[in-house]
Amino acid sequence: MKKHYLLLLFCFSINSLFSQTIEDVFTTSKLPMDFVGLDFSNVKLIGSEGFSDPAKIQSYYFNTWNGLMISEEEKYNIKKAFMKSDVDYHLGVVEALNAEVDYIDLVTNETPANFSDKELQAFVKRYNTDGLEHKLGISFIVHSLNKFQERAYVYVVIFNTKSKKVLFSKRMSGEARGFGFRNYWMGAIYDIIKDISNTQFRKWKKEFQKKKK
C-alpha cells in the first residue's frame, strides 16, 4: 500500500512538472521559476560621451550589475515582482554569454531597432539551461542603455527551460538614477522591477485572461 501511494505521488509530481505553462505564471504564486539574470549579450550603449570605457563595462560592470541582483535581492525583488514564493537564481546562464561580448561594438550614437520575436527566440536558444531546476525561466534581455534619454530598455522574457521556447515577452524601460556609474544604470533596472511589481504584472495577468476568453 505504501509503495502504491509513493508511486502515485511520484507520478503526480512528474505530471505537475511537465504540465506547467505560461498560464500558471499568472494564476499561482506557488509555481517555482528560475531567474537567469540580466542578459547583455546583445546590448547597445547609446551615447558615446556616457560610455567612455566600454572594455570595463563589458569585463566588470556586466558581472557587477548581475551580482547586485543577488547581493541586494530584497531591493531587486524578482519574487515580489512576479508574485512567486520560489525563484531560484542561475546567473551563470547569461554571464557566460555576457563574457563573449565584443566591447568594440558596444557603443553607438544611433538607436538600434527593437528586438523582434524571432530575435528574442534566437537569443534564448543560446542559453545553456542544463542546470536549471524548474520548467519556466525569466530573463531580462537588455536592449540598450540610452544616455541621451537616461533610460534603460529591457525585454522581460519568460521561457520554457527545456525547449527554450519563448512563451512571453514585454518591452519595458526604466529611468536611470543613482550616484555613480554602477548605481545609475541599476537604478533603471530597479525602476523596471518596481513597475512590474506595482502595476505591470497585474496588467499582464488581465491581458492573458482576456485572451483566454
BELSULGI-V320289 format. One record per residue. N is the residue number from 0. SS is DSSP state (hx for helix, st for strand, lp for the rest). NEAR is the number of other C-alpha atoms within 12 Angstrom. D_CENTER is the distance of its C-alpha to the mean C-alpha in Angstrom with 2 decimals. Layout:
n=N ss=SS near=NEAR d_center=D_CENTER
n=N ss=SS near=NEAR d_center=D_CENTER
This chain:
n=0 ss=lp near=7 d_center=44.74
n=1 ss=hx near=8 d_center=42.19
n=2 ss=hx near=9 d_center=41.07
n=3 ss=hx near=10 d_center=40.78
n=4 ss=hx near=11 d_center=38.61
n=5 ss=hx near=12 d_center=36.28
n=6 ss=hx near=13 d_center=36.03
n=7 ss=hx near=14 d_center=35.12
n=8 ss=hx near=14 d_center=32.50
n=9 ss=hx near=14 d_center=30.99
n=10 ss=hx near=14 d_center=31.04
n=11 ss=hx near=14 d_center=29.45
n=12 ss=hx near=14 d_center=26.57
n=13 ss=hx near=15 d_center=26.04
n=14 ss=hx near=13 d_center=26.30
n=15 ss=hx near=18 d_center=23.72
n=16 ss=hx near=22 d_center=21.24
n=17 ss=hx near=18 d_center=21.73
n=18 ss=lp near=17 d_center=22.09
n=19 ss=lp near=28 d_center=18.65
n=20 ss=lp near=28 d_center=17.39
n=21 ss=hx near=29 d_center=15.08
n=22 ss=hx near=23 d_center=18.03
n=23 ss=hx near=27 d_center=17.60
n=24 ss=hx near=37 d_center=14.21
n=25 ss=hx near=27 d_center=16.33
n=26 ss=hx near=21 d_center=19.55
n=27 ss=lp near=19 d_center=19.26
n=28 ss=lp near=19 d_center=17.96
n=29 ss=lp near=18 d_center=19.08
n=30 ss=lp near=29 d_center=16.60
n=31 ss=lp near=29 d_center=15.00
n=32 ss=st near=37 d_center=11.40
n=33 ss=st near=37 d_center=9.55
n=34 ss=st near=43 d_center=6.41
n=35 ss=st near=43 d_center=6.30
n=36 ss=st near=44 d_center=5.25
n=37 ss=st near=46 d_center=5.75
n=38 ss=st near=43 d_center=7.15
n=39 ss=lp near=42 d_center=10.50
n=40 ss=lp near=36 d_center=12.48
n=41 ss=lp near=38 d_center=13.45
n=42 ss=lp near=38 d_center=13.47
n=43 ss=st near=38 d_center=16.81
n=44 ss=st near=40 d_center=18.46
n=45 ss=st near=29 d_center=20.79
n=46 ss=lp near=24 d_center=24.05
n=47 ss=hx near=21 d_center=25.89
n=48 ss=hx near=15 d_center=27.53
n=49 ss=hx near=23 d_center=24.31
n=50 ss=lp near=28 d_center=23.18
n=51 ss=lp near=20 d_center=26.39
n=52 ss=lp near=19 d_center=25.08
n=53 ss=hx near=27 d_center=22.32
n=54 ss=hx near=21 d_center=23.29
n=55 ss=hx near=21 d_center=22.50
n=56 ss=hx near=31 d_center=19.17
n=57 ss=hx near=35 d_center=18.18
n=58 ss=hx near=22 d_center=19.96
n=59 ss=hx near=20 d_center=19.43
n=60 ss=hx near=28 d_center=16.93
n=61 ss=hx near=37 d_center=13.86
n=62 ss=hx near=29 d_center=14.53
n=63 ss=hx near=26 d_center=15.77
n=64 ss=hx near=36 d_center=12.80
n=65 ss=hx near=37 d_center=10.63
n=66 ss=hx near=25 d_center=13.73
n=67 ss=hx near=26 d_center=13.84
n=68 ss=hx near=31 d_center=10.76
n=69 ss=hx near=25 d_center=13.28
n=70 ss=hx near=14 d_center=16.59
n=71 ss=lp near=17 d_center=15.97
n=72 ss=lp near=23 d_center=13.97
n=73 ss=lp near=16 d_center=16.23
n=74 ss=lp near=22 d_center=15.56
n=75 ss=lp near=32 d_center=11.76
n=76 ss=lp near=32 d_center=12.09
n=77 ss=hx near=39 d_center=9.21
n=78 ss=hx near=32 d_center=12.18
n=79 ss=hx near=24 d_center=14.07
n=80 ss=hx near=33 d_center=11.62
n=81 ss=lp near=41 d_center=11.17
n=82 ss=lp near=29 d_center=14.77
n=83 ss=lp near=26 d_center=14.54
n=84 ss=lp near=19 d_center=17.05
n=85 ss=lp near=25 d_center=15.43
n=86 ss=st near=32 d_center=11.96
n=87 ss=st near=28 d_center=12.35
n=88 ss=st near=31 d_center=10.64
n=89 ss=lp near=32 d_center=10.91
n=90 ss=lp near=35 d_center=9.90
n=91 ss=hx near=27 d_center=12.78
n=92 ss=hx near=35 d_center=11.04
n=93 ss=hx near=37 d_center=9.57
n=94 ss=hx near=30 d_center=12.41
n=95 ss=hx near=26 d_center=14.91
n=96 ss=hx near=30 d_center=13.84
n=97 ss=hx near=36 d_center=13.57
n=98 ss=lp near=24 d_center=17.06
n=99 ss=lp near=19 d_center=18.43
n=100 ss=lp near=25 d_center=17.84
n=101 ss=lp near=21 d_center=21.27
n=102 ss=hx near=28 d_center=21.60
n=103 ss=hx near=18 d_center=24.60
n=104 ss=hx near=19 d_center=22.60
n=105 ss=lp near=32 d_center=20.00
n=106 ss=st near=30 d_center=22.17
n=107 ss=st near=25 d_center=23.60
n=108 ss=lp near=21 d_center=25.42
n=109 ss=lp near=17 d_center=24.49
n=110 ss=lp near=23 d_center=21.54
n=111 ss=lp near=21 d_center=19.95
n=112 ss=lp near=13 d_center=19.60
n=113 ss=lp near=22 d_center=16.54
n=114 ss=lp near=28 d_center=14.56
n=115 ss=lp near=17 d_center=16.28
n=116 ss=hx near=19 d_center=15.20
n=117 ss=hx near=14 d_center=17.02
n=118 ss=hx near=19 d_center=15.25
n=119 ss=hx near=35 d_center=11.72
n=120 ss=hx near=26 d_center=13.41
n=121 ss=hx near=19 d_center=15.02
n=122 ss=hx near=33 d_center=12.00
n=123 ss=hx near=39 d_center=10.60
n=124 ss=hx near=22 d_center=14.29
n=125 ss=lp near=23 d_center=14.42
n=126 ss=lp near=37 d_center=12.29
n=127 ss=lp near=22 d_center=14.76
n=128 ss=lp near=31 d_center=13.90
n=129 ss=lp near=16 d_center=17.41
n=130 ss=lp near=19 d_center=16.66
n=131 ss=lp near=28 d_center=14.12
n=132 ss=lp near=22 d_center=16.04
n=133 ss=lp near=31 d_center=14.92
n=134 ss=lp near=36 d_center=14.92
n=135 ss=st near=38 d_center=11.65
n=136 ss=st near=46 d_center=8.16
n=137 ss=st near=47 d_center=4.63
n=138 ss=st near=44 d_center=2.23
n=139 ss=st near=43 d_center=2.44
n=140 ss=st near=43 d_center=5.82
n=141 ss=st near=42 d_center=8.44
n=142 ss=st near=36 d_center=11.63
n=143 ss=st near=43 d_center=14.10
n=144 ss=st near=42 d_center=15.49
n=145 ss=st near=35 d_center=18.66
n=146 ss=lp near=30 d_center=21.49
n=147 ss=lp near=21 d_center=23.89
n=148 ss=lp near=21 d_center=21.95
n=149 ss=lp near=25 d_center=20.48
n=150 ss=st near=30 d_center=17.05
n=151 ss=st near=38 d_center=13.56
n=152 ss=st near=41 d_center=12.06
n=153 ss=st near=38 d_center=8.40
n=154 ss=st near=39 d_center=7.39
n=155 ss=st near=40 d_center=5.28
n=156 ss=st near=37 d_center=5.78
n=157 ss=st near=35 d_center=7.53
n=158 ss=st near=38 d_center=9.78
n=159 ss=st near=34 d_center=12.92
n=160 ss=lp near=36 d_center=12.83
n=161 ss=lp near=25 d_center=16.55
n=162 ss=lp near=20 d_center=17.04
n=163 ss=lp near=28 d_center=13.67
n=164 ss=lp near=29 d_center=14.29
n=165 ss=st near=32 d_center=11.79
n=166 ss=st near=29 d_center=12.84
n=167 ss=st near=32 d_center=11.20
n=168 ss=st near=29 d_center=9.73
n=169 ss=st near=30 d_center=10.50
n=170 ss=st near=25 d_center=11.19
n=171 ss=st near=30 d_center=11.29
n=172 ss=st near=33 d_center=13.05
n=173 ss=st near=31 d_center=14.04
n=174 ss=st near=29 d_center=17.37
n=175 ss=lp near=29 d_center=17.76
n=176 ss=lp near=22 d_center=20.10
n=177 ss=lp near=17 d_center=21.45
n=178 ss=lp near=11 d_center=24.04
n=179 ss=hx near=12 d_center=23.55
n=180 ss=hx near=26 d_center=21.19
n=181 ss=hx near=25 d_center=18.59
n=182 ss=hx near=21 d_center=18.54
n=183 ss=hx near=26 d_center=19.00
n=184 ss=hx near=39 d_center=15.66
n=185 ss=hx near=37 d_center=13.82
n=186 ss=hx near=30 d_center=15.75
n=187 ss=hx near=34 d_center=13.81
n=188 ss=hx near=42 d_center=10.42
n=189 ss=hx near=36 d_center=12.56
n=190 ss=hx near=32 d_center=13.98
n=191 ss=hx near=36 d_center=10.89
n=192 ss=hx near=36 d_center=10.05
n=193 ss=hx near=27 d_center=13.82
n=194 ss=hx near=27 d_center=14.09
n=195 ss=hx near=30 d_center=11.85
n=196 ss=hx near=24 d_center=13.99
n=197 ss=hx near=19 d_center=17.22
n=198 ss=hx near=19 d_center=17.37
n=199 ss=hx near=25 d_center=14.59
n=200 ss=hx near=30 d_center=13.76
n=201 ss=hx near=21 d_center=17.54
n=202 ss=hx near=18 d_center=17.95
n=203 ss=hx near=27 d_center=15.63
n=204 ss=hx near=24 d_center=17.60
n=205 ss=hx near=17 d_center=20.82
n=206 ss=hx near=16 d_center=19.95
n=207 ss=hx near=20 d_center=19.22
n=208 ss=hx near=17 d_center=22.48
n=209 ss=hx near=10 d_center=24.39
n=210 ss=hx near=10 d_center=23.41
n=211 ss=hx near=10 d_center=24.73
n=212 ss=lp near=7 d_center=28.09
